[in-house]
């Protein structure tokens, strides 16, 4: 299983250092085949070491240059970071990232060999149209994306389940992940209010290769409970 923790705009450099100390202590008990990723805010990035992969939540598709307030590939290279989240619904919805821009980022970091966790998901009004409507909506989020790229995985996050405490049902996850498996052979993570009370059920689904966790990853002890369940 893959366990990815997205801190979003939470934690400082100091609290991230403490977090990683606790995480590393607990990861000695994880299954050898399981993989763990953490995505702190950019201000907390450093040369952390442990049985996990450190990634960034965002970067601009540029090596370096005049893009005020952004971080490019050169800044990530300094910390030997080559893992990135792309396409998260909060960047699409809150920061108005279009599919054209998302695909531009994907292809920029693909050319640099980055490991990409590519996020897709649908709002509630699409989910209420039924499974066919959901799949048609999700397919549009693959426009401009090289689904044959060998170093990426898909994170399916129904937008209506992110941070709401409401997860998709097992039936909804199975139906959606099975359809996504027909589109791509890449690993598929589920995200959307993953927590200690539902991790066993979600991780037991054959078409779920891992989870992308938001709120439940902010406390190292809570995140370890998911990993070691």
C-alpha positions as CSV (number, residue, x, y, z in Angstrom):
1,X,0.0,0.0,0.0
2,X,1.0,3.6,-0.6
3,X,0.3,6.2,2.2
4,X,0.7,9.8,1.2
5,X,0.2,12.6,3.7
6,X,-0.6,16.1,2.3
7,X,-0.1,18.8,5.0
8,X,-1.6,21.5,2.8
9,X,-1.1,24.9,4.5
10,X,-0.3,23.4,7.9
11,X,2.8,22.9,9.9
12,X,6.0,25.0,10.2
13,X,9.6,24.0,9.8
14,X,9.9,23.4,13.5
15,X,6.7,21.3,13.8
16,X,7.7,19.3,10.7
17,X,11.0,18.4,12.2
18,X,9.3,17.1,15.3
19,X,6.7,15.3,13.1
20,X,9.4,13.5,11.1
21,X,11.2,12.4,14.3
22,X,8.0,10.8,15.5
23,X,7.2,9.4,12.1
24,X,10.6,7.8,11.7
25,X,10.4,6.2,15.1
26,X,7.0,4.6,14.2
27,X,7.9,3.6,10.6
28,X,10.3,0.9,11.9
29,X,7.2,-1.2,12.4
30,X,5.7,-0.7,8.9
31,X,5.4,-3.4,6.3
32,X,8.5,-3.5,4.1
33,X,6.5,-3.3,0.9
34,X,4.4,-0.3,2.0
35,X,5.5,3.1,0.7
36,X,5.1,6.4,2.6
37,X,5.1,9.9,1.2
38,X,4.8,13.3,3.0
39,X,4.1,16.6,1.4
40,X,4.8,19.5,3.8
41,X,4.4,23.2,2.9
42,X,7.3,24.6,0.9
43,X,8.6,26.6,3.9
44,X,9.2,23.4,5.8
45,X,11.2,21.6,3.1
46,X,14.6,20.5,4.2
47,X,17.1,17.5,3.9
48,X,14.9,15.1,5.8
49,X,15.9,11.4,5.9
50,X,13.8,8.4,6.7
51,X,11.8,5.5,5.3
52,X,9.6,7.8,3.3
53,X,9.7,10.0,0.2
54,X,9.6,13.8,0.6
55,X,7.6,15.7,-2.0
56,X,6.1,19.1,-2.7
57,X,2.5,20.1,-3.0
58,X,3.2,22.5,-5.9
59,X,5.8,24.1,-8.1
60,X,5.7,26.3,-11.2
61,X,6.6,24.7,-14.5
62,X,9.9,26.6,-14.9
63,X,13.5,25.9,-14.1
64,X,14.0,29.4,-12.7
65,X,13.0,32.9,-13.8
66,X,10.8,35.9,-13.2
67,X,7.7,34.4,-11.7
68,X,7.2,36.3,-8.4
69,X,6.1,34.1,-5.5
70,X,6.6,30.8,-7.2
71,X,9.1,28.0,-6.8
72,X,10.8,26.3,-9.8
73,X,12.7,23.1,-10.5
74,X,16.0,24.7,-9.6
75,X,14.8,25.3,-6.0
76,X,13.6,21.7,-5.7
77,X,16.8,20.3,-7.1
78,X,18.7,21.9,-4.2
79,X,16.9,19.6,-1.8
80,X,17.0,16.6,-4.2
81,X,13.2,16.6,-4.4
82,X,11.7,14.9,-7.4
83,X,8.2,14.1,-6.3
84,X,5.2,16.4,-6.7
85,X,1.5,16.6,-6.4
86,X,-0.2,18.0,-9.5
87,X,-3.9,18.7,-10.2
88,X,-5.3,18.8,-6.6
89,X,-8.8,20.1,-6.6
90,X,-8.0,22.9,-4.2
91,X,-5.6,24.3,-6.7
92,X,-8.1,23.8,-9.5
93,X,-11.0,25.4,-7.5
94,X,-9.3,28.0,-5.3
95,X,-6.4,29.0,-7.5
96,X,-8.1,28.6,-10.8
97,X,-5.7,26.2,-12.3
98,X,-7.1,25.2,-15.7
99,X,-6.7,21.7,-17.3
100,X,-4.4,23.4,-19.8
101,X,-2.1,24.7,-17.0
102,X,-2.3,21.5,-15.0
103,X,-1.2,19.5,-18.1
104,X,1.6,22.0,-18.7
105,X,2.9,21.3,-15.2
106,X,2.5,17.6,-15.6
107,X,4.5,17.5,-18.8
108,X,7.2,19.9,-17.5
109,X,7.9,17.7,-14.5
110,X,7.5,14.5,-16.6
111,X,10.4,15.7,-18.8
112,X,12.5,16.0,-15.6
113,X,11.6,12.5,-14.5
114,X,9.7,13.5,-11.5
115,X,7.4,11.1,-9.7
116,X,4.0,12.6,-10.0
117,X,0.9,12.1,-7.9
118,X,-1.8,13.3,-10.3
119,X,-5.1,14.3,-8.6
120,X,-8.6,14.0,-10.1
121,X,-12.0,14.3,-8.7
122,X,-15.6,15.4,-9.2
123,X,-17.9,17.8,-7.3
124,X,-21.1,16.7,-5.7
125,X,-23.4,17.8,-8.5
126,X,-21.5,15.5,-10.9
127,X,-21.6,12.6,-8.5
128,X,-25.4,13.0,-8.2
129,X,-25.6,12.5,-12.0
130,X,-24.5,8.9,-11.5
131,X,-21.4,6.8,-12.3
132,X,-21.4,7.4,-16.0
133,X,-21.4,11.2,-15.5
134,X,-18.6,10.9,-13.0
135,X,-16.4,8.9,-15.4
136,X,-17.0,11.4,-18.3
137,X,-16.1,14.2,-15.9
138,X,-12.9,12.5,-14.8
139,X,-11.8,11.6,-18.3
140,X,-11.7,15.4,-19.1
141,X,-9.0,15.7,-16.4
142,X,-6.7,13.5,-18.4
143,X,-6.7,15.9,-21.3
144,X,-3.0,16.6,-22.2
145,X,-1.8,14.0,-19.6
146,X,0.5,11.2,-20.8
147,X,-1.2,8.3,-19.0
148,X,1.6,6.0,-20.3
149,X,4.2,7.9,-18.3
150,X,5.8,5.2,-16.1
151,X,6.5,7.4,-13.0
152,X,3.1,8.7,-12.0
153,X,0.2,7.5,-10.0
154,X,-3.4,8.7,-9.9
155,X,-5.1,10.0,-6.8
156,X,-8.9,9.9,-7.0
157,X,-10.4,12.4,-4.6
158,X,-14.1,13.1,-4.8
159,X,-14.2,16.8,-4.0
160,X,-17.3,16.5,-1.9
161,X,-15.5,14.1,0.4
162,X,-12.3,16.2,1.0
163,X,-12.2,17.5,4.6
164,X,-16.0,17.0,5.0
165,X,-15.7,13.8,7.2
166,X,-17.8,12.0,4.5
167,X,-16.0,9.4,2.5
168,X,-17.3,7.8,-0.7
169,X,-19.0,4.5,-0.1
170,X,-17.1,1.2,-0.8
171,X,-19.4,0.7,-3.8
172,X,-18.6,4.2,-5.2
173,X,-14.9,3.7,-4.7
174,X,-14.9,0.2,-6.3
175,X,-17.0,1.4,-9.3
176,X,-14.8,4.5,-9.9
177,X,-11.5,2.8,-9.4
178,X,-12.4,-0.1,-11.6
179,X,-13.2,2.3,-14.5
180,X,-10.0,4.2,-13.9
181,X,-8.1,1.0,-14.1
182,X,-9.5,0.5,-17.6
183,X,-8.0,3.9,-18.6
184,X,-4.6,3.5,-17.0
185,X,-2.5,0.8,-15.5
186,X,-0.9,3.2,-13.0
187,X,-1.4,2.8,-9.2
188,X,-4.6,4.5,-8.0
189,X,-4.9,6.1,-4.6
190,X,-8.1,7.1,-2.9
191,X,-8.4,10.4,-1.0
192,X,-11.3,12.0,0.7
193,X,-11.7,11.9,4.5
194,X,-9.5,8.8,4.9
195,X,-9.2,8.2,8.7
196,X,-8.5,5.5,11.3
197,X,-12.1,4.4,11.3
198,X,-12.3,3.6,7.5
199,X,-8.7,2.8,6.5
200,X,-9.1,-1.0,6.9
201,X,-12.3,-1.0,4.7
202,X,-10.8,1.3,2.1
203,X,-7.4,-0.5,1.9
204,X,-9.1,-3.9,1.5
205,X,-10.5,-2.9,-1.9
206,X,-8.6,-4.6,-4.6
207,X,-8.5,-1.6,-6.9
208,X,-7.2,0.7,-4.2
209,X,-3.4,0.8,-4.3
210,X,-3.0,3.4,-1.6
211,X,-4.5,6.6,0.0
212,X,-3.8,10.3,-0.1
213,X,-4.5,11.7,3.3
214,X,-5.2,15.3,4.4
215,X,-6.4,16.1,7.9
216,X,-5.6,12.6,9.3
217,X,-2.0,13.0,8.3
218,X,-1.3,16.2,10.2
219,X,-0.6,14.4,13.5
220,X,2.2,11.9,13.1
221,X,0.6,9.5,15.6
222,X,-2.7,9.5,13.7
223,X,-0.9,9.0,10.3
224,X,1.1,6.1,11.8
225,X,-2.2,4.5,12.9
226,X,-3.3,4.5,9.3
227,X,0.0,3.1,8.0
228,X,0.3,0.4,10.7
229,X,-3.4,-0.6,10.9
